[in-house]
Structures are given as structure tokens and as C-alpha cells.
Amino acid sequence: MKTGIYKEVQIDTSHRLLYYAGKCANLHGHRWKVEIWIEGVPDPATQILIDYSMIKRIVDKYDHQIILNQDDPMVPRIREFNPVITTPGDPTSELMASIIRDDLYAYCREQGIEATVTKIRIWESPTAFAELSE
């Protein structure tokens, strides 16, 4: 029988949108609320699908990080002083939902967990979110 779980994680990040004409082209920060829904069959021995703390750990790798497009000319300069996480395109909430989903799937594959990330919602502000559904 399939079980569904939900986990919310909040992270603080800074980013900018290289190919956006507007104020988000400037380096700025967000408190992102990341909501994750996962379905699958729990482990028969533990009755756990995936440990909630592991979901948090996977998302937390982006907490208090600078996230920039891999083509952003600021990357080499900032790396002189601080680590930078780069993305294959502008680090929008839409793209970050996809990247976090892929991180979760990679962990599940490594652990032999058969699960589906059915939905990820990334709140960029209290009034705006991107949602990825499968």
C-alpha cells in the first residue's frame, strides 16, 4: 500500500536572475519555504518511507548559500570570497523546485527507496510560489 508524506523546510538564500529585466536582476535574498510531497511504499521493517530529517538535510544544503546561474559573470568574483552554488539557468523558484526534486530522487536511488516526489512547492515570498507536480 502506498503512503504519502509531507515535509516543510525553510531556507534563506541569495540569488539573482541574470536574464531578467527587473529588480530581481540584482543580487538579493529570500526566505524560501519548501514544501515537499512524496509517495511510495514504506520499508516493511521500519514503516518509514523516507526519514523527514533526511528530506530537511537534502534541502538544507541550499540554506544560507548564494545561488547563481552558472553563466553569471559574478560567479568567479564571488568565489574569491564565498562559495557559490551554480545552476544550469537562472535560479528561479521554478528551477529550484526541479533541482531539489532531482536531489531527492538521487537520494532515494542511492538508498533503494521506491518513492515518487508528487509535488514540490517553493514559496519565494508569502504571496508567490512555484509548484512542480508529477
Rosetta silent file (secondary structure, phi, psi, omega in degrees, C-alpha in Angstrom):
SEQUENCE: MKTGIYKEVQIDTSHRLLYYAGKCANLHGHRWKVEIWIEGVPDPATQILIDYSMIKRIVDKYDHQIILNQDDPMVPRIREFNPVITTPGDPTSELMASIIRDDLYAYCREQGIEATVTKIRIWESPTAFAELSE
SCORE:     score description
SCORE:     0.000 S_00000001
   1 L     0.000  136.280  178.324    0.000    0.000    0.000 S_00000001
   2 L   -77.849  146.701  175.551    1.263    3.463   -0.895 S_00000001
   3 E  -125.838  144.635  175.315    1.783    6.096    1.744 S_00000001
   4 E  -112.469  138.718  176.114    2.113    9.837    1.242 S_00000001
   5 E  -126.279  162.219 -179.545    4.243   12.105    3.393 S_00000001
   6 E  -137.295  139.253  175.691    4.737   15.864    3.539 S_00000001
   7 E  -140.556  137.477  174.677    7.675   17.938    4.783 S_00000001
   8 E  -113.949  134.307  177.585    8.164   21.699    5.002 S_00000001
   9 E  -134.283  138.967  175.435   11.628   23.234    5.218 S_00000001
  10 E  -111.991  134.367  179.805   12.556   26.920    5.310 S_00000001
  11 E  -133.299  152.636  174.452   15.848   28.151    3.909 S_00000001
  12 E  -109.551  127.117  179.980   17.481   31.530    3.432 S_00000001
  13 E  -138.718  163.534  168.527   19.272   32.060    0.136 S_00000001
  14 E  -123.097  148.466  179.074   20.534   34.820   -2.085 S_00000001
  15 E  -159.848  174.623  168.487   20.341   34.802   -5.848 S_00000001
  16 L  -149.829  158.291 -179.025   19.878   36.969   -8.859 S_00000001
  17 L  -106.911  107.157 -174.437   18.313   36.391  -12.250 S_00000001
  18 L   -62.427  -38.872 -174.194   20.875   37.039  -14.949 S_00000001
  19 L  -104.076   29.049 -179.013   18.419   37.058  -17.842 S_00000001
  20 L  -117.107  130.789  178.288   15.620   39.006  -16.159 S_00000001
  21 L   -96.509   93.438 -179.164   14.994   42.698  -16.789 S_00000001
  22 L   172.005 -173.891 -174.374   13.751   43.932  -13.434 S_00000001
  23 H   -66.588  -21.025  177.889   14.761   44.297   -9.808 S_00000001
  24 H   -74.222   -2.073  172.420   15.399   40.536   -9.448 S_00000001
  25 H   -74.885  -14.811  176.595   18.416   41.037  -11.717 S_00000001
  26 L   -87.995  146.861  175.929   20.105   42.430   -8.586 S_00000001
  27 L   -62.934  127.256 -177.172   21.624   40.107   -6.008 S_00000001
  28 E  -153.878  171.260 -176.120   19.029   39.743   -3.241 S_00000001
  29 E  -118.980  161.409  177.513   17.828   37.309   -0.620 S_00000001
  30 E  -142.252  151.369  161.087   14.735   35.281    0.187 S_00000001
  31 E   -99.640  106.236 -178.236   13.399   33.119    2.959 S_00000001
  32 E   -93.697  132.839  171.366   12.105   30.255    0.826 S_00000001
  33 E   -99.459  122.009 -178.491    9.537   27.855    2.193 S_00000001
  34 E  -109.449  119.258  178.162    9.977   24.485    0.513 S_00000001
  35 E  -111.759  132.820 -174.649    7.035   22.076    0.693 S_00000001
  36 E  -130.779  131.270  174.314    7.523   18.502   -0.450 S_00000001
  37 E  -115.700  129.108 -179.270    5.022   15.698   -1.008 S_00000001
  38 E  -131.843  139.755  176.189    6.368   12.161   -1.515 S_00000001
  39 E  -124.522  149.140  175.836    4.513    8.883   -2.113 S_00000001
  40 E   170.950 -170.691 -179.438    5.721    5.319   -2.004 S_00000001
  41 L  -100.807  120.985 -179.873    5.756    2.074   -0.104 S_00000001
  42 L   -63.206  155.793  174.875    7.284    2.320    3.394 S_00000001
  43 L   -59.313  131.393 -177.298   10.066   -0.013    4.452 S_00000001
  44 L   -61.514  -32.551 -177.334    8.430   -3.174    5.840 S_00000001
  45 L   -78.601  -43.304 -174.185   10.663   -3.246    8.937 S_00000001
  46 L   -98.775  -18.516 -173.866   10.524    0.435    9.943 S_00000001
  47 L    63.035   23.697  178.343    7.281    1.513    8.260 S_00000001
  48 L  -108.395  131.495  175.388    9.177    4.651    7.159 S_00000001
  49 L   -77.500  -58.953  174.795    9.072    5.826    3.558 S_00000001
  50 L  -151.676  135.971 -176.061   11.869    8.383    3.903 S_00000001
  51 L   -64.622  130.744  179.569   13.087    9.985    7.102 S_00000001
  52 H   -57.640  -37.288 -179.061   11.819   13.554    7.495 S_00000001
  53 H   -66.846  -28.064  177.415   15.210   14.658    8.806 S_00000001
  54 H   -72.812  -37.653  175.280   16.841   13.404    5.607 S_00000001
  55 H   -59.731  -45.387  178.930   14.466   15.486    3.497 S_00000001
  56 H   -60.634  -43.115 -179.493   15.451   18.500    5.593 S_00000001
  57 H   -62.226  -40.112  179.896   19.154   17.698    5.188 S_00000001
  58 H   -63.865  -44.121 -179.751   18.797   17.470    1.392 S_00000001
  59 H   -72.613  -35.853 -175.945   17.062   20.862    1.194 S_00000001
  60 H   -63.437  -15.393  178.825   19.338   22.459    3.803 S_00000001
  61 L   -64.396  -15.488  177.705   22.349   22.231    1.502 S_00000001
  62 L   -96.240   -6.727 -176.800   20.927   25.405   -0.110 S_00000001
  63 L   -69.371  134.226  179.445   20.400   27.227    3.198 S_00000001
  64 L    56.365   38.906  178.173   22.459   30.418    3.610 S_00000001
  65 E  -117.664  155.882  170.481   24.017   29.924    0.182 S_00000001
  66 E   -93.785  125.391 -177.184   24.499   32.171   -2.824 S_00000001
  67 E  -120.170  120.011 -176.893   22.842   30.519   -5.826 S_00000001
  68 E  -134.432  155.025  172.005   23.650   31.852   -9.290 S_00000001
  69 E   -56.951  136.032 -178.592   23.293   30.897  -12.933 S_00000001
  70 L   -59.591  -21.161  179.063   26.453   29.023  -13.984 S_00000001
  71 L   -91.515    0.015 -176.327   26.925   31.644  -16.733 S_00000001
  72 L   -68.306  126.277 -179.854   26.724   34.588  -14.340 S_00000001
  73 L   -66.574  -12.392  177.359   29.910   36.702  -14.562 S_00000001
  74 H   -74.603  -21.258 -173.244   29.660   37.349  -10.801 S_00000001
  75 H   -55.113  -54.036 -177.328   30.425   33.679  -10.000 S_00000001
  76 H   -62.161  -36.509 -178.020   34.251   33.804  -10.279 S_00000001
  77 H   -69.422  -46.013  179.404   34.493   37.070   -8.359 S_00000001
  78 H   -64.358  -36.814 -179.932   32.204   35.976   -5.502 S_00000001
  79 H   -63.339  -17.175  174.555   34.038   32.624   -5.299 S_00000001
  80 L   -65.651  -22.353 -174.041   37.162   34.571   -4.348 S_00000001
  81 L  -122.844  -23.473 -171.048   35.400   35.275   -1.039 S_00000001
  82 L  -155.115  145.638  174.503   32.493   32.856   -0.632 S_00000001
  83 L   -63.139  151.502  177.392   31.222   29.545   -2.011 S_00000001
  84 E  -133.758  133.389  170.589   28.612   29.747   -4.766 S_00000001
  85 E   -93.086  129.839  179.645   26.134   27.105   -5.868 S_00000001
  86 E  -109.336  151.761 -179.068   25.551   27.314   -9.613 S_00000001
  87 E  -125.918  155.870  179.446   22.526   26.217  -11.596 S_00000001
  88 L   -81.532   61.436 -175.698   22.026   25.442  -15.310 S_00000001
  89 L   138.366  176.411 -179.814   19.991   28.587  -15.838 S_00000001
  90 L   -62.065  133.219 -177.280   18.626   31.365  -13.686 S_00000001
  91 L   -77.228   67.041  176.379   17.948   30.083  -10.139 S_00000001
  92 L   -76.590  166.843  175.810   14.229   30.811  -10.159 S_00000001
  93 H   -63.837  -31.714  177.444   11.867   29.131   -7.742 S_00000001
  94 H   -63.147  -47.804 -179.894   10.682   27.047  -10.725 S_00000001
  95 H   -67.666  -39.809 -179.836   14.193   25.771  -11.452 S_00000001
  96 H   -63.626  -33.340  175.253   14.977   25.221   -7.770 S_00000001
  97 H   -61.296  -42.520  179.402   11.881   23.025   -7.442 S_00000001
  98 H   -66.523  -42.611 -179.617   13.233   20.851  -10.248 S_00000001
  99 H   -65.432  -44.338  179.914   16.748   20.719   -8.766 S_00000001
 100 H   -65.911  -39.385  174.885   15.513   19.783   -5.280 S_00000001
 101 H   -57.080  -46.748 -179.900   13.255   17.110   -6.795 S_00000001
 102 H   -63.100  -37.772  176.241   16.285   15.654   -8.595 S_00000001
 103 H   -61.343  -42.746  179.442   18.302   15.737   -5.343 S_00000001
 104 H   -65.157  -42.607  177.790   15.532   13.800   -3.585 S_00000001
 105 H   -63.743  -38.934  178.364   15.360   11.218   -6.385 S_00000001
 106 H   -62.011  -43.230  177.994   19.145   10.761   -6.284 S_00000001
 107 H   -62.411  -45.503 -179.299   19.000   10.077   -2.545 S_00000001
 108 H   -60.950  -42.478  177.957   16.132    7.611   -2.970 S_00000001
 109 H   -60.742  -46.242 -179.706   18.032    5.740   -5.715 S_00000001
 110 H   -60.114  -35.140 -176.001   21.156    5.536   -3.535 S_00000001
 111 H   -93.861   -2.467 -178.439   19.122    4.162   -0.613 S_00000001
 112 L    71.377   27.502  179.741   16.959    1.797   -2.685 S_00000001
 113 L   -92.214  125.360  176.424   13.812    3.710   -1.774 S_00000001
 114 L   -93.443  102.791 -176.772   10.973    3.434   -4.268 S_00000001
 115 E  -146.659  156.367  176.536    9.248    6.783   -3.986 S_00000001
 116 E  -122.039  128.909  172.907    7.746    9.483   -6.169 S_00000001
 117 E   -81.595  101.982 -173.789    8.059   13.169   -5.451 S_00000001
 118 E   -80.255  -26.485  179.857    4.475   14.028   -6.332 S_00000001
 119 E  -161.622  141.312  169.959    4.714   17.747   -5.682 S_00000001
 120 E  -131.056  134.345  177.139    7.173   20.435   -4.638 S_00000001
 121 E  -125.248  125.508  178.515    6.096   23.973   -3.862 S_00000001
 122 E  -116.158  112.871  177.438    8.690   26.699   -3.362 S_00000001
 123 E   -85.556  117.851  177.699    7.438   29.907   -1.792 S_00000001
 124 E   -88.004  -22.468  176.087    9.670   32.793   -2.807 S_00000001
 125 E  -153.878  172.695  179.962    7.605   35.192   -0.725 S_00000001
 126 L   -64.474  -12.070 -176.888    4.456   34.909    1.407 S_00000001
 127 L  -120.517    5.338 -175.585    2.358   35.621   -1.702 S_00000001
 128 E  -143.903  130.947  175.895    4.206   33.822   -4.534 S_00000001
 129 E  -143.507  159.267  169.974    5.230   30.231   -5.159 S_00000001
 130 E  -110.340  144.042 -178.490    6.235   27.869   -7.936 S_00000001
 131 E  -131.071  133.165  177.496    4.830   24.360   -7.944 S_00000001
 132 E  -116.525  125.250 -179.931    6.146   21.255   -9.678 S_00000001
 133 E  -124.255  148.111  175.452    3.804   18.264   -9.892 S_00000001
 134 L  -117.883    0.000    0.000    4.277   14.750  -11.257 S_00000001
